[in-house]
Amino acid sequence: QVASSIVDSKRLETEVFQLQEALRMNQLQIKHALQRRRHSKKREASGGLGPAGQKATIAVYLLSDQNLELSVRMLQHWAAAASPSSMDPGRIVEDLVLQTPMETLRQTFAPETQEWRLAVARAKKFLAEATARDWVAQLNVGHGVAPSATEVYWQYESVLKGTDPEARLPAARMVRKWVCCWRGRWGVRRGAIRPKLHIETWKPFWRQVCYIRRKFATTKLVFLNLDETSIGYSLIPQAGCVTAEHGRQVPFTAKVKKENHRGCFTYVAIICTCTSLQGKLPHYLLGSRARLTKAVMRGQAALPQTNLKVLAQQSAWNSSPCMVQILEEVAAVIKSVCSAGTQGVLLLDCAPCHLTPSVLKAAAVSGLQLAFVPASATHVAQPLDVAAFSGFKKWLQKEHRSLRSTSPDGFINPLAWVWHVMQAPRSFFAAKPWKAAFAGVGAAPQQEMSSLNASIRQLMGNPNGSTEAVQALKEERKVLKLQLKRATASIKQQERRLRALRANKAGALTVADLQYLLARKLRE
């Protein structure tokens, strides 16, 4: 009995010690939780700022001559990783400055400790970046100039250190890296400032299209677009994979004959809103007789013919007699393919060869209705320029690369190149529907305002809604995104707390449970 009582007493002592240790650890966890709660409340009262963020915000407020907007931006920058505060950020900054003793505020201008020296240095860099951003905005709005990365860095350095413009710049890679980070912090991006477009000069084109729709209201309309583009004898090669070390010049060169370095053909392309008609429309390749020699023309005539017609003339430029021939052949194709009573509407730009009396007479005789796109509007209001020629040039690059890669000696035969271009009417233009391209520029048989492309809608003042309404929707979207972000963070925090409570319930005991068990063991 004595031995068993001794064993029981030792077991009870061990259990009591374990319970005491568990109680001590639990009390320590409660103490740390209370400390974290006090710290979080303190940080929330200061906008989520720690000691370093508070010093930097105060320094920005004082060095910027009490600029509250910049101080709030500094506060938001430092509080980005902390929990968001529900208080007004401007009020937080003002309360922070008012609660700071005057002796501490003087350290902004004469820092005595390392913490304040670091805070003042951060504030000066921040203010220099803000000055650079304001300088860029002034050039953008006042002068229509987009400064380069080097100029922005010089402006920053001149404000921060008073750098001499003739001083040596750091490495270009470092300048680009700094400007990239600066753009991300201040809402700046790379871009070009284009001249203002005046819609008044384009209104006659849309009035003419509306007049044509009303004139032929009971007739089926087919809109067509004709335009010219150049095709070089030897295209500029595209970037690809080369067996050369990084940073070294490519040691290879493409084989091009001397006479092919310069010069080009003229490709006359035609697209329409009718898919059944597009595959039958003729296309034209115009070249000079010096390039399209008799031997090349005999070889081209011996090849299987496509919808591309090759014309050798005195010059590779389009001309009035050539336009007369094109209009006659296009009208014949429309009559043979489309149903009776179909009216063709041909969109042309204001090139001199399109405006001659012989061309206008040929269009009237052929039954084609002409509509002219103003000279300054082709990049927005001409379907071929907007939707076709960019992809067509990429297709030509692909064909040119394929032809060069299969050539035995690396040189391109002119007849082989002409044969590849002859496949364009079927392989590229007839393979795509172009009705959306016409609707995007406001020249479709049944036009809706919503189908216009974004550049024209913006130019017309957003006809589907006012600019103020669109801006308000954008701001509301930003607010909703921020609220969603905050709600997601709160949900994750609640999930972490729930997991901690479940782990505490399954493993360790609460303080009340530990005290009850300890008292019971002591009584035993």
Secondary structure per residue as TSV (DSSP state, phi and psi in degrees):
chain	resnum	aa	ss	phi	psi
A	1	Q	-	360.0	-41.6
A	2	V	H	-62.3	-42.7
A	3	A	H	-63.8	-42.8
A	4	S	H	-66.5	-37.9
A	5	S	H	-65.0	-36.6
A	6	I	H	-65.0	-42.4
A	7	V	H	-63.4	-42.6
A	8	D	H	-64.2	-39.6
A	9	S	H	-65.1	-39.9
A	10	K	H	-65.6	-39.3
A	11	R	H	-64.4	-41.5
A	12	L	H	-65.2	-39.0
A	13	E	H	-62.4	-40.1
A	14	T	H	-63.8	-43.6
A	15	E	H	-65.8	-40.3
A	16	V	H	-62.0	-41.6
A	17	F	H	-64.5	-41.3
A	18	Q	H	-63.9	-42.4
A	19	L	H	-65.0	-39.1
A	20	Q	H	-63.0	-41.2
A	21	E	H	-65.1	-42.3
A	22	A	H	-62.0	-39.9
A	23	L	H	-64.4	-41.0
A	24	R	H	-64.2	-42.7
A	25	M	H	-65.1	-40.1
A	26	N	H	-65.7	-41.1
A	27	Q	H	-63.5	-36.2
A	28	L	H	-66.5	-39.3
A	29	Q	H	-64.0	-40.0
A	30	I	H	-64.6	-40.2
A	31	K	H	-61.7	-45.4
A	32	H	H	-64.8	-38.5
A	33	A	H	-63.1	-41.5
A	34	L	H	-65.4	-37.9
A	35	Q	H	-63.3	-44.6
A	36	R	H	-62.3	-36.7
A	37	R	H	-65.9	-42.7
A	38	R	H	-63.9	-41.3
A	39	H	H	-64.9	-41.6
A	40	S	H	-65.2	-39.3
A	41	K	H	-64.5	-39.0
A	42	K	H	-66.7	-41.4
A	43	R	H	-67.8	-35.9
A	44	E	H	-66.6	-37.1
A	45	A	H	-65.9	-28.9
A	46	S	T	-99.4	20.7
A	47	G	T	76.3	20.4
A	48	G	S	82.8	18.0
A	49	L	-	-96.0	143.1
A	50	G	-	-91.6	-172.7
A	51	P	H	-59.4	-42.9
A	52	A	H	-66.4	-41.2
A	53	G	H	-65.8	-37.4
A	54	Q	H	-63.7	-44.4
A	55	K	H	-63.5	-43.0
A	56	A	H	-64.9	-40.2
A	57	T	H	-66.1	-42.9
A	58	I	H	-62.2	-41.1
A	59	A	H	-64.2	-40.7
A	60	V	H	-63.8	-41.4
A	61	Y	H	-63.2	-40.9
A	62	L	H	-79.8	-41.8
A	63	L	H	-71.3	-24.1
A	64	S	T	-92.2	16.5
A	65	D	T	59.8	48.3
A	66	Q	S	60.8	44.3
A	67	N	-	-83.0	105.0
A	68	L	H	-70.2	-33.6
A	69	E	H	-64.0	-46.0
A	70	L	H	-67.2	-36.8
A	71	S	H	-64.2	-40.7
A	72	V	H	-64.6	-38.8
A	73	R	H	-64.5	-39.1
A	74	M	H	-64.6	-41.0
A	75	L	H	-61.5	-45.0
A	76	Q	H	-65.7	-32.9
A	77	H	H	-66.2	-42.7
A	78	W	H	-77.1	-28.3
A	79	A	T	-93.8	11.9
A	80	A	S	-63.4	-38.5
A	81	A	S	-87.6	-10.2
A	82	A	S	-90.8	173.3
A	83	S	-	-69.7	134.8
A	84	P	-	-66.5	145.8
A	85	S	-	-100.7	147.8
A	86	S	S	-85.7	-6.5
A	87	M	S	-81.2	160.9
A	88	D	-	-68.5	126.0
A	89	P	H	-62.1	-35.2
A	90	G	H	-63.5	-39.4
A	91	R	H	-68.8	-35.4
A	92	I	H	-61.6	-44.2
A	93	V	H	-62.9	-46.2
A	94	E	H	-63.7	-42.9
A	95	D	H	-64.0	-36.4
A	96	L	H	-63.5	-40.9
A	97	V	H	-70.8	-40.5
A	98	L	H	-68.7	-31.6
A	99	Q	H	-81.8	-11.1
A	100	T	S	-84.0	132.3
A	101	P	-	-61.2	153.8
A	102	M	H	-63.5	-36.7
A	103	E	H	-62.7	-35.6
A	104	T	H	-71.0	-37.8
A	105	L	H	-66.2	-30.9
A	106	R	H	-65.2	-22.4
A	107	Q	T	-69.5	-12.7
A	108	T	T	-63.3	-36.5
A	109	F	T	-96.5	-21.4
A	110	A	S	-140.9	75.6
A	111	P	-	-65.2	136.8
A	112	E	-	-110.2	-27.1
A	113	T	S	-107.3	162.9
A	114	Q	H	-66.7	-35.0
A	115	E	H	-63.1	-41.8
A	116	W	H	-74.0	-32.4
A	117	R	H	-62.0	-43.1
A	118	L	H	-66.2	-39.6
A	119	A	H	-64.9	-41.5
A	120	V	H	-66.4	-39.6
A	121	A	H	-63.0	-42.1
A	122	R	H	-63.5	-40.6
A	123	A	H	-65.2	-40.5
A	124	K	H	-64.6	-41.2
A	125	K	H	-63.2	-41.6
A	126	F	H	-62.1	-44.6
A	127	L	H	-68.1	-35.2
A	128	A	H	-65.6	-39.8
A	129	E	H	-64.3	-40.7
A	130	A	H	-63.5	-39.4
A	131	T	H	-64.8	-40.2
A	132	A	H	-63.3	-39.0
A	133	R	H	-66.0	-43.6
A	134	D	H	-63.0	-37.1
A	135	W	H	-64.1	-41.6
A	136	V	H	-64.6	-43.3
A	137	A	H	-63.1	-37.4
A	138	Q	H	-65.2	-41.8
A	139	L	I	-67.0	-38.4
A	140	N	I	-64.1	-49.5
A	141	V	I	-80.1	-45.4
A	142	G	I	-80.9	-32.6
A	143	H	I	-121.9	-7.4
A	144	G	-	67.2	34.2
A	145	V	-	-118.5	136.3
A	146	A	-	-106.9	101.5
A	147	P	-	-66.2	154.7
A	148	S	-	-79.1	171.6
A	149	A	H	-63.4	-38.3
A	150	T	H	-65.2	-40.9
A	151	E	H	-66.0	-38.6
A	152	V	H	-65.4	-41.9
A	153	Y	H	-64.8	-38.7
A	154	W	H	-62.3	-41.3
A	155	Q	H	-63.1	-41.8
A	156	Y	H	-63.0	-45.3
A	157	E	H	-67.0	-37.0
A	158	S	H	-66.8	-34.4
A	159	V	H	-75.9	-40.0
A	160	L	H	-76.7	-45.0
A	161	K	H	-120.5	-4.9
A	162	G	-	66.4	42.1
A	163	T	-	-68.7	139.9
A	164	D	-	-71.7	131.8
A	165	P	T	-57.2	-22.7
A	166	E	T	-89.7	-1.3
A	167	A	S	-68.7	164.2
A	168	R	-	-81.3	135.1
A	169	L	-	-81.3	155.6
A	170	P	-	-69.4	-179.2
A	171	A	-	-59.4	145.9
A	172	A	H	-60.4	-32.7
A	173	R	H	-64.0	-40.3
A	174	M	H	-68.1	-37.6
A	175	V	H	-63.2	-46.2
A	176	R	H	-62.4	-39.7
A	177	K	H	-64.0	-44.4
A	178	W	H	-63.9	-44.7
A	179	V	H	-65.1	-35.8
A	180	C	H	-62.5	-45.2
A	181	C	H	-65.9	-39.9
A	182	W	H	-63.9	-40.2
A	183	R	H	-62.1	-40.9
A	184	G	H	-65.5	-33.9
A	185	R	H	-77.6	-28.8
A	186	W	H	-116.1	14.2
A	187	G	T	66.4	42.0
A	188	V	-	-118.1	144.2
A	189	R	-	-137.3	165.5
A	190	R	-	-75.4	140.8
A	191	G	-	179.0	165.9
A	192	A	-	-111.7	140.8
A	193	I	-	-94.4	110.3
A	194	R	-	-90.8	156.8
A	195	P	-	-65.1	153.2
A	196	K	-	-68.1	134.6
A	197	L	-	-96.5	136.9
A	198	H	-	-106.3	113.6
A	199	I	G	-71.6	-17.1
A	200	E	G	-62.0	-32.5
A	201	T	G	-76.3	-12.4
A	202	W	T	-102.2	-13.6
A	203	K	H	-58.4	-36.1
A	204	P	H	-57.8	-32.7
A	205	F	H	-64.3	-46.9
A	206	W	H	-71.2	-32.2
A	207	R	H	-64.7	-37.9
A	208	Q	H	-66.9	-40.7
A	209	V	H	-64.3	-42.2
A	210	C	H	-63.9	-38.0
A	211	Y	H	-63.4	-40.7
A	212	I	H	-65.2	-40.7
A	213	R	H	-61.5	-42.5
A	214	R	H	-69.7	-36.8
A	215	K	H	-65.5	-39.5
A	216	F	T	-112.0	47.1
A	217	A	T	-64.3	-31.8
A	218	T	T	-97.3	9.6
A	219	T	S	-118.1	145.8
A	220	K	-	-72.4	126.1
A	221	L	E	-103.2	140.9
A	222	V	E	-126.6	113.4
A	223	F	E	-87.6	134.0
A	224	L	E	-125.2	157.1
A	225	N	E	-136.9	129.9
A	226	L	E	-120.7	133.3
A	227	D	E	-156.8	160.6
A	228	E	E	-109.6	149.3
A	229	T	E	-144.5	158.0
A	230	S	E	-97.1	147.1
A	231	I	E	-127.4	116.0
A	232	G	E	-70.0	154.2
A	233	Y	S	-62.1	-34.7
A	234	S	S	-138.0	113.8
A	235	L	-	-75.0	154.1
A	236	I	-	-68.2	126.9
A	237	P	-	-68.5	146.8
A	238	Q	-	-81.6	156.8
A	239	A	-	-72.9	141.8
A	240	G	-	-155.1	-152.4
A	241	C	-	-91.8	127.7
A	242	V	-	-130.2	146.4
A	243	T	S	-86.7	76.0
A	244	A	-	-142.3	146.1
A	245	E	-	-69.4	153.4
A	246	H	T	-64.9	133.1
A	247	G	T	87.8	-7.0
A	248	R	S	-100.1	154.0
A	249	Q	-	-72.1	142.3
A	250	V	-	-65.4	124.3
A	251	P	-	-84.6	6.9
A	252	F	-	-112.7	157.6
A	253	T	-	-135.2	147.5
A	254	A	-	-81.2	145.3
A	255	K	-	-85.4	115.4
A	256	V	-	-135.7	131.2
A	257	K	-	-68.0	154.4
A	258	K	G	-60.3	-39.8
A	259	E	G	-73.9	-11.2
A	260	N	G	-98.8	0.3
A	261	H	S	-66.1	-35.7
A	262	R	S	-129.6	158.9
A	263	G	-	107.4	154.7
A	264	C	E	-156.7	163.5
A	265	F	E	-92.4	166.8
A	266	T	E	-112.4	122.4
A	267	Y	E	-103.2	122.3
A	268	V	E	-100.7	110.3
A	269	A	E	-105.0	148.1
A	270	I	E	-135.7	127.4
A	271	I	E	-125.7	161.8
A	272	C	E	-148.3	172.3
A	273	T	S	-85.6	-9.7
A	274	C	-	-100.4	119.3
A	275	T	H	-69.9	-33.0
A	276	S	H	-71.6	-24.9
A	277	L	H	-86.6	-26.2
A	278	Q	H	-60.8	-40.8
A	279	G	T	-69.2	-13.4
A	280	K	T	-102.9	-9.8
A	281	L	-	-70.4	141.0
A	282	P	-	-80.8	147.1
A	283	H	E	-120.6	161.1
A	284	Y	E	-135.7	140.9
A	285	L	E	-118.7	114.4
A	286	L	E	-103.8	132.9
A	287	G	E	-146.9	161.1
A	288	S	E	-78.8	156.8
A	289	R	T	-68.2	-22.6
A	290	A	T	-67.6	-29.4
A	291	R	T	-95.5	-47.4
A	292	L	S	-88.9	78.3
A	293	T	-	-70.8	172.3
A	294	K	H	-62.6	-34.8
A	295	A	H	-66.9	-41.6
A	296	V	H	-65.8	-39.9
A	297	M	H	-68.5	-37.2
A	298	R	H	-64.9	-41.9
A	299	G	H	-65.0	-39.3
A	300	Q	H	-67.0	-36.7
A	301	A	H	-67.5	-27.5
A	302	A	H	-79.9	-15.0
A	303	L	S	-78.5	159.0
A	304	P	-	-60.9	128.9
A	305	Q	-	-82.1	146.1
A	306	T	-	-121.0	-168.2
A	307	N	S	-77.2	-1.3
A	308	L	E	-91.3	125.5
A	309	K	E	-106.3	127.5
A	310	V	E	-97.2	123.9
A	311	L	E	-120.1	121.6
A	312	A	E	-98.1	123.6
A	313	Q	E	-139.9	-175.1
A	314	Q	S	-62.6	-36.6
A	315	S	S	-134.8	158.7
A	316	A	S	-81.4	-4.2
A	317	W	S	-76.1	150.1
A	318	N	-	-71.1	149.1
A	319	S	-	-136.7	169.6
A	320	S	H	-64.6	-46.1
A	321	P	H	-60.2	-37.1
A	322	C	H	-65.5	-39.0
A	323	M	H	-64.7	-38.5
A	324	V	H	-60.7	-44.6
A	325	Q	H	-62.5	-41.6
A	326	I	H	-64.0	-44.3
A	327	L	H	-63.9	-40.1
A	328	E	H	-64.0	-43.0
A	329	E	H	-71.4	-36.8
A	330	V	H	-65.0	-43.4
A	331	A	H	-62.2	-38.4
A	332	A	H	-65.3	-39.5
A	333	V	H	-65.9	-39.8
A	334	I	H	-63.3	-42.2
A	335	K	H	-67.1	-33.7
A	336	S	H	-80.4	-27.7
A	337	V	H	-97.9	-47.0
A	338	C	S	-83.5	163.4
A	339	S	-	-70.9	163.9
A	340	A	T	-64.9	140.4
A	341	G	T	89.7	1.5
A	342	T	-	-74.8	132.5
A	343	Q	E	-106.3	124.3
A	344	G	E	-90.6	132.6
A	345	V	E	-117.5	113.8
A	346	L	E	-102.7	121.1
A	347	L	E	-90.7	128.4
A	348	L	E	-130.7	152.2
A	349	D	-	-86.5	-178.8
A	350	C	-	-94.7	39.1
A	351	A	-	-66.1	145.9
A	352	P	G	-56.7	-35.2
A	353	C	G	-72.1	-11.3
A	354	H	G	-91.4	-10.3
A	355	L	S	-113.1	9.5
A	356	T	S	-74.7	154.0
A	357	P	H	-59.3	-34.6
A	358	S	H	-65.8	-36.0
A	359	V	H	-68.5	-44.4
A	360	L	H	-63.3	-37.9
A	361	K	H	-68.3	-40.0
A	362	A	H	-65.0	-36.8
A	363	A	H	-66.1	-40.0
A	364	A	H	-66.7	-41.2
A	365	V	H	-66.6	-38.8
A	366	S	H	-78.3	-11.0
A	367	G	T	84.0	18.4
A	368	L	-	-93.3	135.4
A	369	Q	E	-93.9	122.0
A	370	L	E	-94.9	142.4
A	371	A	E	-135.5	126.8
A	372	F	E	-103.7	130.7
A	373	V	-	-86.0	131.0
A	374	P	-	-57.3	153.5
A	375	A	G	-62.5	-33.1
A	376	S	G	-91.5	9.2
A	377	A	G	-122.4	7.7
A	378	T	H	-66.9	-30.6
A	379	H	H	-74.3	-8.4
A	380	V	H	-120.6	-33.4
A	381	A	H	-112.2	5.8
A	382	Q	-	-112.0	118.7
A	383	P	H	-56.7	-39.0
A	384	L	I	-64.8	-42.3
A	385	D	I	-69.6	-34.8
A	386	V	I	-78.2	-43.6
A	387	A	I	-120.7	-13.7
A	388	A	I	-112.8	-48.6
A	389	F	H	-67.6	-31.1
A	390	S	H	-63.2	-49.1
A	391	G	H	-66.3	-32.8
A	392	F	H	-65.2	-40.4
A	393	K	H	-66.3	-35.9
A	394	K	H	-66.9	-38.7
A	395	W	H	-63.5	-40.9
A	396	L	H	-63.8	-40.0
A	397	Q	H	-60.0	-42.8
A	398	K	H	-62.9	-44.8
A	399	E	H	-66.0	-39.1
A	400	H	H	-64.6	-41.9
A	401	R	H	-66.4	-39.5
A	402	S	H	-64.8	-39.7
A	403	L	H	-67.3	-40.2
A	404	R	H	-68.9	-37.0
A	405	S	H	-69.6	-25.5
A	406	T	H	-95.1	-2.8
A	407	S	-	-73.9	137.6
A	408	P	S	-66.2	-34.5
A	409	D	S	-113.5	4.1
A	410	G	S	89.4	-13.1
A	411	F	-	-87.9	150.8
A	412	I	-	-104.1	126.3
A	413	N	-	-74.2	130.7
A	414	P	H	-57.9	-38.7
A	415	L	H	-67.3	-37.2
A	416	A	H	-66.2	-38.4
A	417	W	H	-66.0	-40.4
A	418	V	H	-63.1	-37.7
A	419	W	H	-65.2	-39.9
A	420	H	H	-66.4	-39.5
A	421	V	H	-66.3	-30.3
A	422	M	T	-64.9	-17.9
A	423	Q	T	-84.5	-6.7
A	424	A	H	-62.7	-42.7
A	425	P	I	-57.7	-36.3
A	426	R	I	-90.4	-44.0
A	427	S	I	-78.3	-27.9
A	428	F	I	-114.0	-59.5
A	429	F	I	-70.5	-40.4
A	430	A	T	-80.0	-10.5
A	431	A	T	-85.3	-3.3
A	432	K	S	-129.5	144.5
A	433	P	-	-83.6	137.1
A	434	W	-	-112.4	10.7
A	435	K	H	-64.5	-39.2
A	436	A	H	-65.6	-31.2
A	437	A	H	-65.6	-39.1
A	438	F	H	-70.3	-40.7
A	439	A	H	-65.3	-31.2
A	440	G	H	-67.4	-24.3
A	441	V	T	-103.7	6.9
A	442	G	T	81.4	24.4
A	443	A	-	-130.1	63.5
A	444	A	S	-122.0	156.8
A	445	P	S	-57.9	-42.8
A	446	Q	S	-120.2	102.8
A	447	Q	-	-97.8	133.9
A	448	E	-	-119.7	144.7
A	449	M	G	-64.7	-31.2
A	450	S	G	-70.2	-18.7
A	451	S	G	-86.3	-4.0
A	452	L	S	-66.7	148.7
A	453	N	-	-72.4	165.4
A	454	A	H	-63.9	-37.5
A	455	S	H	-65.6	-38.4
A	456	I	H	-72.3	-39.2
A	457	R	H	-62.5	-41.2
A	458	Q	H	-65.9	-38.5
A	459	L	H	-66.9	-33.1
A	460	M	T	-86.2	7.5
A	461	G	T	80.9	26.5
A	462	N	-	57.8	75.9
A	463	P	T	-65.1	-21.3
A	464	N	T	-80.9	-7.2
A	465	G	S	179.8	149.5
A	466	S	-	-69.3	156.7
A	467	T	H	-63.5	-36.3
A	468	E	H	-63.9	-39.2
A	469	A	H	-66.1	-40.9
A	470	V	H	-63.9	-42.1
A	471	Q	H	-63.9	-38.8
A	472	A	H	-64.7	-39.2
A	473	L	H	-64.8	-38.0
A	474	K	H	-64.5	-43.2
A	475	E	H	-64.1	-41.0
A	476	E	H	-62.9	-37.1
A	477	R	H	-64.7	-39.9
A	478	K	H	-62.6	-43.6
A	479	V	H	-62.5	-42.6
A	480	L	H	-64.7	-38.3
A	481	K	H	-63.2	-41.9
A	482	L	H	-65.1	-42.4
A	483	Q	H	-63.1	-39.1
A	484	L	H	-64.3	-39.5
A	485	K	H	-63.7	-44.5
A	486	R	H	-65.0	-41.9
A	487	A	H	-64.1	-39.0
A	488	T	H	-63.9	-42.2
A	489	A	H	-64.1	-40.0
A	490	S	H	-65.0	-41.1
A	491	I	H	-63.6	-42.7
A	492	K	H	-63.7	-38.8
A	493	Q	H	-65.1	-41.6
A	494	Q	H	-64.7	-37.5
A	495	E	H	-64.5	-40.6
A	496	R	H	-63.6	-41.6
A	497	R	H	-63.5	-40.5
A	498	L	H	-64.3	-41.9
A	499	R	H	-64.2	-38.9
A	500	A	H	-65.3	-39.6
A	501	L	H	-65.9	-40.2
A	502	R	H	-64.9	-41.2
A	503	A	H	-65.0	-38.3
A	504	N	H	-66.0	-38.7
A	505	K	H	-70.3	-36.4
A	506	A	H	-79.9	-31.6
A	507	G	S	-107.0	-84.6
A	508	A	S	-73.0	166.6
A	509	L	-	-109.2	160.4
A	510	T	-	-73.8	171.6
A	511	V	H	-65.0	-41.8
A	512	A	H	-62.7	-42.1
A	513	D	H	-64.1	-42.8
A	514	L	H	-64.6	-40.4
A	515	Q	H	-64.8	-39.3
A	516	Y	H	-65.5	-45.2
A	517	L	H	-65.9	-39.4
A	518	L	H	-63.9	-42.0
A	519	A	H	-63.9	-41.1
A	520	R	H	-64.5	-41.1
A	521	K	H	-65.2	-39.7
A	522	L	H	-65.0	-38.1
A	523	R	H	-64.2	-40.2
A	524	E	-	-65.4	360.0
